[in-house]
Amino acid sequence: MTKIDTGDTAWVLISAALVLLMTPGLAFFYGGMVRSKSVLSTLFQNYVALAVVGLLWAICGYSLVFSGDHAGLIGDLSKAFLNGVGQEPNADYAATIPHLAFMIYQCMFAVITPALITGAFAERVSFKAWVLFMGLWTLFVYFPIAHWVWGVGGWIHQMGGIDFAGGMVVHMSAGFSALVAAVLLGKRRGFEKMDAKPHDTGMILLGTALLWFGWFGFNAGSALGANGLAAQAFATTFFASAASMTSWMLVDWFVKGKPSAVGAAVGAVAGLATITPAAGYVTVGSALLIGCLAGLICNGAVIFIKSTSKVDDTLDVFGCHGIGGTLGVLLTGVFATKSVNPAGADGLFYGGTHFFGVQCLSALAVAAFSVTATIVIIKAIELVVPMRVTALDEDSGLDFSQHAEAISGFVV
């Protein structure tokens, strides 16, 4: 029997719990930003991912991502229903922890990824359509991309592209899909004239705290052991987010004349998304620079989307996760160094021109696939059920129209 490292196992199990906490954290983060008549529905759209995506992961997702390989594109079904996933390690992915620990840790990544998309069409998506979309998107977008990047035999993995904790797999896939969803579903009614200020800033700050806390499991947990690399990823994660929060706040202060608590919270999340692919490959100094750039560039992207493009990406999913994830993947290609992680690569700053090109190609492929597949999925769903609620349902709020409930209780 292969010897299990109890310290590594404990850290990965704790990290899995931390990443699970991020989905309720995201629910609060988004819930605070919407109008009061759609708070509960926003919370529920996120929470239901724990059930639906969790079941898909056990039935076929884990197997399609992490077992077998077909032309570098997808795995097989040899581990469907977690067949053969037990207490022994899986030497291909994590040799010091139980296979079950690795499986459940990766499950939490799958759960939160489609939940990120809900912020793009908040206050106007049918719950029935959302459940259908979540299942189909997870099957046909998340599982293939996760295999490309993290699966043995995946084509990006084989090409030398790296993504420590999900810049491509989580943030780019969700961010670009969110942009497509926002465009196809259209703007909220009265978007040009509405007062869309967040209804509960305290809820946003609570969600930010839960996300930031959970993100240490997301990034440092991806070391898959209680070791120096976990400490490195923990430090880069914190300092990049702190730098992004500060730079975002300073931009708001300069442009609007006053610092914004909501802006600072969004800036922290943008920094977390941006450092995610790089967390276990860069120095702390590079992480500080990555965080500063995240706050500046993601803030600029959000301003452009809101004021110039007029796309109603309600909760700035593309600006934070699509742009942030892409920026992080590209900056990994610039600042990654084998002195931090010998299993990584040397980036452009260290002479790795070929590796930088690989990162650019990988990012382009993930963005293009996410956009195309999401268009197909939404068009297919609309042949069966409308994605968008009726005008009357939207005006009355999704809490009432979709659930006959409100944040304070049932609607009579």
Secondary structure, DSSP 4 states (H G I P E B T S, - for coil): -PPP-HHHHHHHHHHHHHHHHHHHHHHHHHHHHS-GGGHHHHHHHHHHHHHHHHHHIIIIIHHHHHS--BTTTB--STTGGGTT-SSS-BTTTBTTS-HHHHHHHHHHHHHHHHHHHGGGGTTTB-HHHHHHHHHHHIIIIIHHHHHHHHSTT-HHHHHT---SSSIIIIIIHHHHHHHHHHHHH-PPTTTTT-----S-HHHHHHHHHHHHHHHHHHHGGGG-SSSHHHHHHHHHHHHHHHHHHHHHHHHHHHHHSS--HHHHHHHHHHHHHHHTTTTTTS-HHHHHHHHHHHHHHHHHHHHHIIIII----TT-HIIIIIHHHHHHHHHHHHH--TTT-TTS---GGGT-HHHHHHHHHHHHHHHHHHHHHHHHHHHHHTTTS-SBPPHHHHHH-HHHHHHSEETTEE--
